[in-house]
């Protein structure tokens, strides 16, 4: 059964359960077995809730048996759901699961247990997904790599020396390693698309407001929840279930799953080789872009090279301002959530320093940042009145090595000094240097969080070292259906589902 498990996406597994070729209990037992086999190597799952998941699966199977025998089922909601019995993981950040710790990769939050489910969690449960654990994230989702001090580094199944990205790094690593076919993820600056690129997976960030918010919006309303998956259709179906199409027939016209099954008409694609907030694109990223453009052209799409014509320095400043204000709220105002006063010892120095930057510089600069956000949104909306889709890089290079972006000793000293003596000039210098380091690798996704447009990373290219390098497509607000049609077409032309990392092959 384990080989069958790996051969199916979530829709396929749900069909096995529906047709009684497999039971929900069998599926969760396999997912748990795979977790125990591969998680010691990748460190993707930081909280396990095995017993409750097994009990749900057994109850689901009993309900299904009762219904098939014409008997009354104790709880019929799960057995009628689209993804009934499919094992699922929730990111340990910003999406509370009632009764399960939500540490957000932080020592301060490590004992925080929410009392209620976030809307996206409640909807996932209603879809029949069986939550059995939570995945690793950098502290408070601050970094584009997943190396929290609290839990240690999460590793990429394609090469354990490399990062799976962040902040949904644990989710991507778990999917790439074959633990689950899709996992909950969220994206405030690229946190779905970056790990999808690093791990050879499909990652769609929906339009702002498409999915119910897991938490109140932060500054600029940058973040949104969805998932990372192996197949396009899984992402499309889950988006239907999260965005209010759960009561419509699966794949019906006007649904996202339906769109993923429709032919993709020829599109006018703006081919952008701008490095965005990064200084330049590596040879790997340029090769991945060129390959994607050639593939799209061969499929009948019109590819037109375009420069975005954006003041990326202004975009960078606006994004960092909004990011620092969010950090301030989660760190310095953490008592509102946990009931405990935040202490310096409970946070990583880079997170603590960013929060202080937010308090010193962020709130004062917030009006200008929001105005820049409005300008970039208008600019990209104008561009997508001329084009259907934008094609650009997801990352400036292939996945970096574990530890490559961690602060140096000198940088840590500077961060400590800045929080002790919050001088504006020193803070600006620290922010510039730290952001230069992060954006040199992960500076291609943030612009679409500012604009709120849907964007996806598609796994079409692997470099000479066997590491995946995704490419990014973005559409106008509300254009997820266009992206899903295109993604399904690319998936059919260049299948990636059966590409498995060495770790997955060795332990399957």
C-alpha positions as CSV (number, residue, x, y, z in Angstrom):
1,X,0.0,0.0,0.0
2,X,2.9,2.4,0.7
3,X,3.9,2.4,-3.0
4,X,0.2,3.2,-3.9
5,X,0.3,6.0,-1.3
6,X,3.3,7.6,-3.0
7,X,1.8,7.2,-6.5
8,X,-1.3,9.2,-5.7
9,X,-2.0,12.9,-5.0
10,X,-4.6,13.9,-2.4
11,X,-7.5,13.6,-4.8
12,X,-6.3,10.1,-5.8
13,X,-6.0,9.1,-2.1
14,X,-9.5,10.4,-1.4
15,X,-10.8,8.3,-4.3
16,X,-9.2,5.2,-2.8
17,X,-11.0,5.8,0.4
18,X,-14.3,6.6,-1.2
19,X,-14.2,3.4,-3.3
20,X,-13.0,1.4,-0.3
21,X,-9.7,0.4,-1.9
22,X,-8.1,1.8,1.2
23,X,-9.2,3.0,4.6
24,X,-8.6,6.3,6.2
25,X,-6.8,4.4,9.0
26,X,-4.5,2.8,6.5
27,X,-3.6,6.2,5.0
28,X,-2.8,7.8,8.3
29,X,-0.8,4.8,9.4
30,X,1.3,5.1,6.3
31,X,1.7,8.9,6.8
32,X,2.9,8.3,10.3
33,X,5.2,5.5,9.3
34,X,6.8,7.8,6.6
35,X,7.1,10.6,9.2
36,X,9.0,8.3,11.5
37,X,11.2,7.1,8.6
38,X,12.2,10.4,7.1
39,X,11.6,13.2,9.6
40,X,14.7,12.4,11.6
41,X,16.7,13.4,8.4
42,X,14.6,16.4,7.4
43,X,13.3,17.7,10.7
44,X,10.1,19.0,9.0
45,X,7.4,18.0,11.6
46,X,7.8,19.7,15.0
47,X,4.5,18.6,16.6
48,X,2.9,15.1,16.3
49,X,-0.7,14.4,17.1
50,X,-0.8,10.7,16.0
51,X,-3.4,9.3,18.5
52,X,-6.1,11.9,17.7
53,X,-5.5,11.4,14.0
54,X,-5.8,7.6,14.2
55,X,-9.0,8.0,16.2
56,X,-10.5,10.3,13.6
57,X,-9.5,7.9,10.8
58,X,-11.1,4.9,12.6
59,X,-14.2,6.9,13.3
60,X,-14.4,7.9,9.7
61,X,-14.0,4.3,8.5
62,X,-16.8,3.2,10.9
63,X,-19.1,5.9,9.6
64,X,-18.4,5.0,6.1
65,X,-19.1,1.3,6.8
66,X,-22.4,2.2,8.5
67,X,-23.5,4.4,5.6
68,X,-22.7,1.6,3.1
69,X,-24.8,-0.8,5.2
70,X,-27.7,1.6,5.2
71,X,-27.2,2.4,8.9
72,X,-27.0,5.7,10.6
73,X,-23.5,7.1,10.8
74,X,-22.5,8.9,14.0
75,X,-20.9,11.7,12.0
76,X,-21.5,11.8,8.3
77,X,-19.7,15.1,7.5
78,X,-16.3,13.6,7.0
79,X,-17.4,10.7,4.9
80,X,-19.1,13.0,2.4
81,X,-16.2,15.4,2.2
82,X,-14.0,15.9,-0.9
83,X,-10.7,14.9,0.7
84,X,-12.0,12.5,3.3
85,X,-9.2,10.5,5.0
86,X,-6.2,12.3,3.4
87,X,-3.4,12.9,5.9
88,X,-2.6,16.6,6.3
89,X,-0.1,18.9,8.1
90,X,-0.6,22.5,9.4
91,X,2.2,25.0,9.4
92,X,3.2,25.9,12.9
93,X,2.6,29.6,12.3
94,X,-0.5,31.8,12.2
95,X,-3.1,29.1,11.7
96,X,-4.3,28.0,15.1
97,X,-5.5,24.5,15.7
98,X,-7.6,24.2,18.8
99,X,-5.8,22.2,21.5
100,X,-2.5,22.0,19.6
101,X,0.5,24.1,20.6
102,X,1.4,26.9,18.1
103,X,5.0,27.8,18.9
104,X,5.7,29.7,15.6
105,X,9.3,28.6,16.0
106,X,9.7,30.8,19.0
107,X,10.6,30.1,22.6
108,X,8.2,32.7,23.8
109,X,5.2,31.0,22.1
110,X,6.3,27.4,22.7
111,X,3.6,26.8,25.4
112,X,0.8,28.8,23.6
113,X,-2.2,26.5,22.9
114,X,-5.1,28.2,21.0
115,X,-8.6,27.5,22.0
116,X,-10.2,27.8,18.5
117,X,-9.4,26.7,15.0
118,X,-8.5,29.3,12.4
119,X,-11.0,29.4,9.5
120,X,-8.6,27.7,7.1
121,X,-8.1,24.9,9.7
122,X,-11.9,24.5,10.2
123,X,-12.3,24.4,6.4
124,X,-9.5,21.8,6.0
125,X,-11.2,19.6,8.6
126,X,-14.6,20.1,6.9
127,X,-12.9,18.9,3.7
128,X,-12.1,15.6,5.4
129,X,-8.3,16.3,5.7
130,X,-6.9,14.5,8.8
131,X,-4.4,16.7,10.6
132,X,-1.8,14.7,12.4
133,X,1.0,17.2,13.0
134,X,2.5,20.7,12.5
135,X,5.4,21.7,10.3
136,X,8.5,23.8,11.1
137,X,8.8,27.5,10.3
138,X,11.5,30.1,11.0
139,X,10.8,32.1,14.1
140,X,7.6,34.1,13.4
141,X,8.1,33.4,9.7
142,X,10.7,36.1,9.5
143,X,13.3,34.4,7.3
144,X,13.1,32.8,3.8
145,X,14.9,29.7,5.3
146,X,13.7,27.4,8.1
147,X,16.4,27.2,10.8
148,X,14.7,28.1,14.1
149,X,16.8,27.9,17.1
150,X,14.0,26.3,19.0
151,X,13.8,23.2,16.7
152,X,16.9,23.3,14.6
153,X,17.3,23.4,10.9
154,X,14.8,21.8,8.5
155,X,16.5,20.2,5.5
156,X,15.7,19.7,1.8
157,X,14.9,16.2,0.7
158,X,16.7,16.8,-2.6
159,X,19.9,17.5,-0.7
160,X,20.1,17.5,3.1
161,X,22.9,20.1,3.1
162,X,20.5,22.6,1.5
163,X,17.5,24.6,2.8
164,X,13.9,23.7,1.8
165,X,13.3,27.5,1.9
166,X,10.8,29.3,4.2
167,X,8.8,30.2,5.8
168,X,6.8,27.2,4.9
169,X,9.9,25.1,4.8
170,X,8.6,22.2,6.9
171,X,5.5,21.9,4.8
172,X,7.5,21.7,1.6
173,X,10.0,19.3,3.0
174,X,7.2,17.0,4.2
175,X,5.5,17.0,0.8
176,X,8.7,16.5,-1.1
177,X,9.7,13.6,1.2
178,X,6.3,11.8,0.5
179,X,4.9,12.2,4.0
180,X,1.8,14.0,2.6
181,X,0.7,14.9,-0.9
182,X,-0.1,18.5,0.1
183,X,0.3,20.6,3.2
184,X,-0.9,23.8,4.6
185,X,1.3,26.8,3.9
186,X,1.1,30.6,4.1
187,X,2.8,33.4,2.2
188,X,3.6,36.9,3.4
189,X,6.6,37.6,1.3
190,X,7.1,34.4,-0.8
191,X,6.6,31.8,1.9
192,X,4.6,29.4,-0.3
193,X,6.5,30.0,-3.6
194,X,10.1,30.0,-2.2
195,X,9.9,26.5,-0.5
196,X,7.9,25.2,-3.5
197,X,10.8,26.3,-5.7
198,X,13.4,24.8,-3.4
199,X,11.6,21.4,-3.1
200,X,10.4,20.9,-6.7
201,X,6.7,21.4,-5.9
202,X,3.8,23.5,-7.0
203,X,3.0,26.5,-4.8
204,X,0.2,29.0,-5.5
205,X,-0.3,32.2,-3.5
206,X,-3.9,33.2,-4.0
207,X,-5.2,36.8,-4.5
208,X,-5.4,38.9,-1.4
209,X,-8.7,38.2,0.3
210,X,-9.4,35.0,-1.6
211,X,-9.1,32.8,1.5
212,X,-10.4,33.6,4.9
213,X,-7.7,35.1,7.1
214,X,-6.2,32.8,9.7
215,X,-5.3,35.9,11.9
216,X,-6.1,39.6,11.7
217,X,-4.2,41.3,8.8
218,X,-0.8,42.7,9.6
219,X,0.6,45.9,8.2
220,X,-0.1,46.0,4.5
221,X,-2.2,42.8,4.6
222,X,0.7,40.9,2.9
223,X,-0.1,37.3,4.0
224,X,-2.5,34.7,2.8
225,X,-3.0,30.9,3.5
226,X,-3.1,28.1,1.1
227,X,-0.9,25.0,0.5
228,X,2.1,23.4,-1.2
229,X,1.3,20.3,-3.3
230,X,2.7,17.8,-5.7
231,X,-0.1,18.2,-8.2
232,X,-1.8,21.2,-9.7
233,X,-5.3,19.7,-9.3
234,X,-4.8,19.2,-5.5
235,X,-4.0,22.9,-5.1
236,X,-7.0,23.8,-7.3
237,X,-9.5,21.7,-5.3
238,X,-8.2,22.9,-1.9
239,X,-8.6,26.5,-3.1
240,X,-12.2,25.7,-4.0
241,X,-12.7,24.3,-0.5
242,X,-11.0,27.2,1.2
243,X,-12.5,30.0,-0.9
244,X,-16.2,29.1,-0.7
245,X,-16.8,26.6,-3.5
246,X,-17.2,23.6,-1.2
247,X,-21.0,23.3,-1.9
248,X,-20.5,23.1,-5.7
249,X,-20.0,19.9,-7.6
250,X,-16.3,19.0,-7.8
251,X,-14.8,20.4,-11.0
252,X,-17.9,22.2,-12.0
253,X,-17.5,25.2,-14.4
254,X,-16.5,28.2,-12.5
255,X,-14.6,26.3,-9.9
256,X,-10.8,26.3,-9.6
257,X,-10.7,22.5,-10.1
258,X,-12.8,23.0,-13.2
259,X,-10.4,25.6,-14.5
260,X,-7.4,23.2,-14.0
261,X,-9.2,20.8,-16.3
262,X,-9.9,23.3,-19.0
263,X,-7.7,23.9,-22.1
264,X,-5.4,26.9,-21.6
265,X,-6.0,29.4,-24.4
266,X,-2.9,31.2,-25.9
267,X,-1.8,33.8,-23.4
268,X,0.2,37.0,-23.7
269,X,3.0,36.5,-21.3
270,X,5.3,39.3,-20.1
271,X,8.7,37.8,-19.8
272,X,10.5,39.6,-17.0
273,X,14.2,39.0,-16.3
274,X,14.5,41.8,-13.7
275,X,16.1,40.5,-10.5
276,X,13.4,42.4,-8.5
277,X,14.9,43.1,-5.0
278,X,17.9,40.9,-5.7
279,X,21.1,42.4,-7.3
280,X,21.2,39.8,-10.0
281,X,19.9,36.4,-11.1
282,X,22.2,33.4,-11.1
283,X,23.0,31.3,-14.1
284,X,20.6,28.6,-12.7
285,X,17.7,31.1,-12.4
286,X,18.3,32.6,-15.8
287,X,18.4,29.1,-17.3
288,X,15.2,28.1,-15.6
289,X,13.5,31.3,-16.9
290,X,14.7,30.8,-20.4
291,X,13.6,27.1,-20.4
292,X,10.1,28.1,-19.1
293,X,9.8,30.8,-21.7
294,X,10.7,28.4,-24.5
295,X,8.3,25.8,-23.2
296,X,5.5,28.3,-23.0
297,X,6.2,29.5,-26.5
298,X,6.1,25.9,-27.8
299,X,2.7,25.6,-26.2
300,X,1.4,28.5,-28.3
301,X,1.8,31.4,-25.9
302,X,3.1,34.8,-26.9
303,X,6.2,35.6,-25.0
304,X,7.2,39.3,-24.9
305,X,10.3,40.5,-23.0
306,X,9.4,43.3,-20.6
307,X,11.1,45.3,-18.0
308,X,8.8,46.1,-15.1
309,X,10.1,49.6,-14.8
310,X,9.7,49.6,-11.0
311,X,11.8,51.6,-8.5
312,X,12.9,48.4,-6.6
313,X,14.7,50.4,-4.0
314,X,11.4,52.1,-3.0
315,X,9.7,48.7,-3.1
316,X,12.3,47.2,-0.9
317,X,12.0,50.0,1.7
318,X,8.2,49.8,1.7
319,X,8.2,46.0,2.2
320,X,10.8,46.1,5.0
321,X,8.8,48.8,6.8
322,X,5.7,46.7,6.7
323,X,7.6,43.6,7.7
324,X,9.2,45.3,10.7
325,X,5.9,46.6,11.9
326,X,4.5,43.1,11.8
327,X,7.6,41.8,13.7
328,X,7.0,44.5,16.3
329,X,3.5,43.4,16.9
330,X,4.3,39.7,17.2
331,X,7.3,40.3,19.5
332,X,6.9,43.4,21.6
333,X,3.1,43.0,21.8
334,X,3.2,39.2,22.3
335,X,1.6,39.5,25.7
336,X,-1.7,40.2,23.9
337,X,-1.6,36.7,22.5
338,X,0.2,34.6,25.2
339,X,-0.6,36.6,28.3
340,X,3.1,36.7,29.1
341,X,5.4,39.6,28.8
342,X,8.0,39.1,26.1
343,X,11.6,38.7,27.2
344,X,14.8,39.2,25.2
345,X,15.9,35.6,26.0
346,X,12.8,34.2,24.4
347,X,13.5,35.4,20.9
348,X,16.3,35.0,18.4
349,X,18.4,38.2,18.2
350,X,17.5,38.9,14.5
351,X,13.8,38.7,15.3
352,X,14.2,40.9,18.4
353,X,16.2,43.4,16.5
354,X,13.7,43.6,13.6
355,X,10.9,44.2,16.2
356,X,12.9,47.1,17.6
357,X,13.4,48.5,14.1
358,X,9.7,48.3,13.6
359,X,9.1,50.2,16.8
360,X,11.7,52.9,16.0
361,X,11.3,53.3,12.3
362,X,8.4,51.3,11.1
363,X,5.4,53.1,12.6
364,X,6.7,56.5,11.5
365,X,7.4,55.2,8.0
366,X,4.1,53.3,7.7
367,X,2.1,55.9,5.8
368,X,4.8,56.3,3.1
369,X,5.1,52.5,2.9
370,X,1.4,52.1,2.3
371,X,1.5,54.8,-0.3
372,X,4.3,53.0,-2.1
373,X,2.3,49.8,-1.8
374,X,-0.6,51.5,-3.6
375,X,1.7,52.8,-6.4
376,X,3.2,49.3,-7.0
377,X,-0.3,47.8,-7.0
378,X,-1.5,50.3,-9.6
379,X,1.6,49.8,-11.7
380,X,1.3,46.1,-11.9
381,X,-2.5,46.3,-12.5
382,X,-1.7,48.5,-15.5
383,X,0.9,45.9,-16.8
384,X,-1.6,43.1,-16.5
385,X,-4.2,45.1,-18.5
386,X,-1.8,44.6,-21.4
387,X,-0.7,41.0,-20.5
388,X,-2.5,37.9,-19.2
389,X,0.4,36.7,-17.1
390,X,3.9,37.7,-15.9
391,X,6.7,35.2,-16.0
392,X,9.7,35.9,-13.7
393,X,12.1,34.1,-11.4
394,X,10.9,32.7,-8.0
395,X,14.4,32.9,-6.5
396,X,17.7,34.5,-7.5
397,X,19.5,31.1,-7.3
398,X,19.1,27.5,-6.4
399,X,18.5,26.5,-2.8
400,X,21.2,27.8,-0.5
401,X,23.1,25.6,2.0
402,X,22.0,25.3,5.6
403,X,23.5,28.1,7.7
404,X,24.5,30.2,4.7
405,X,22.3,33.1,5.6
406,X,22.6,32.9,9.4
407,X,23.9,36.1,11.0
408,X,27.6,36.2,11.6
409,X,29.1,36.9,15.0
410,X,29.8,40.5,14.0
411,X,26.2,40.9,12.8
412,X,24.8,39.4,16.0
413,X,26.9,41.9,18.0
414,X,25.5,44.7,15.8
415,X,22.0,43.5,16.4
416,X,22.5,43.4,20.2
417,X,24.0,46.9,20.1
418,X,21.1,48.3,18.1
419,X,18.4,46.9,20.5
420,X,20.4,48.3,23.5
421,X,21.0,51.7,21.9
422,X,18.2,52.2,19.3
423,X,19.9,54.9,17.3
424,X,18.2,55.6,14.0
425,X,21.4,55.7,11.9
426,X,22.6,52.3,13.3
427,X,19.1,50.8,12.7
428,X,19.0,51.9,9.1
429,X,22.5,50.5,8.6
430,X,21.5,47.2,10.2
431,X,18.3,46.9,8.2
432,X,20.1,47.6,4.9
433,X,22.8,45.0,5.5
434,X,20.5,42.3,6.7
435,X,18.0,42.9,3.9
436,X,20.8,42.8,1.3
437,X,21.8,39.4,2.5
438,X,18.2,38.0,2.4
439,X,17.2,39.6,-0.8
440,X,20.3,38.5,-2.7
441,X,18.7,35.1,-2.7
442,X,15.0,35.6,-2.0
443,X,14.1,38.9,-3.5
444,X,11.8,38.0,-6.4
445,X,8.5,37.2,-4.7
446,X,7.7,40.1,-2.3
447,X,6.4,42.5,-5.0
448,X,3.3,40.3,-5.5
449,X,2.6,40.3,-1.8
450,X,2.6,44.1,-1.9
451,X,0.2,44.1,-4.9
452,X,-2.0,41.2,-3.7
453,X,-1.9,39.5,-7.0
454,X,-2.0,35.7,-7.3
455,X,1.4,34.1,-8.1
456,X,2.7,30.6,-8.4
457,X,6.0,28.8,-8.5
458,X,6.1,25.9,-11.0
459,X,8.7,23.2,-10.9
460,X,10.0,22.9,-14.4
461,X,13.8,22.9,-14.0
462,X,16.5,21.1,-12.1
463,X,20.1,22.2,-12.2
464,X,23.2,20.2,-12.9
465,X,23.5,19.3,-9.2
466,X,20.0,17.9,-9.1
467,X,18.4,20.8,-7.2
468,X,15.1,22.2,-8.3
469,X,14.7,25.8,-9.5
470,X,11.1,27.0,-9.9
471,X,9.8,29.8,-12.0
472,X,7.1,32.2,-11.1
473,X,4.0,33.3,-12.9
474,X,1.6,36.0,-11.7
475,X,-1.8,37.1,-12.9
476,X,-4.2,40.0,-12.3
477,X,-6.2,40.1,-9.0
478,X,-8.7,37.3,-9.1
479,X,-6.8,35.5,-11.9
480,X,-6.2,32.2,-10.1
481,X,-8.2,30.3,-12.8
482,X,-5.8,31.6,-15.5
483,X,-2.8,30.5,-13.5
484,X,-4.3,27.1,-12.8
485,X,-5.1,26.4,-16.5
486,X,-1.5,27.4,-17.4
487,X,0.0,25.3,-14.6
488,X,-2.0,22.2,-15.6
489,X,-0.9,22.7,-19.2
490,X,2.8,23.0,-18.1
491,X,2.4,20.0,-15.8
492,X,1.1,17.9,-18.7
493,X,3.9,19.1,-21.0
494,X,6.7,18.7,-18.5
495,X,5.4,16.3,-15.7
496,X,7.0,16.6,-12.4
497,X,4.8,14.4,-10.1
498,X,7.0,11.4,-10.4
499,X,10.3,13.3,-9.8
500,X,11.4,12.1,-6.4
501,X,14.3,13.3,-4.3
502,X,17.0,10.8,-3.3
503,X,15.7,10.7,0.3
504,X,12.2,9.8,-1.0
505,X,13.5,7.0,-3.2
506,X,15.8,5.6,-0.5
507,X,13.0,5.4,2.1
508,X,9.9,4.5,0.0
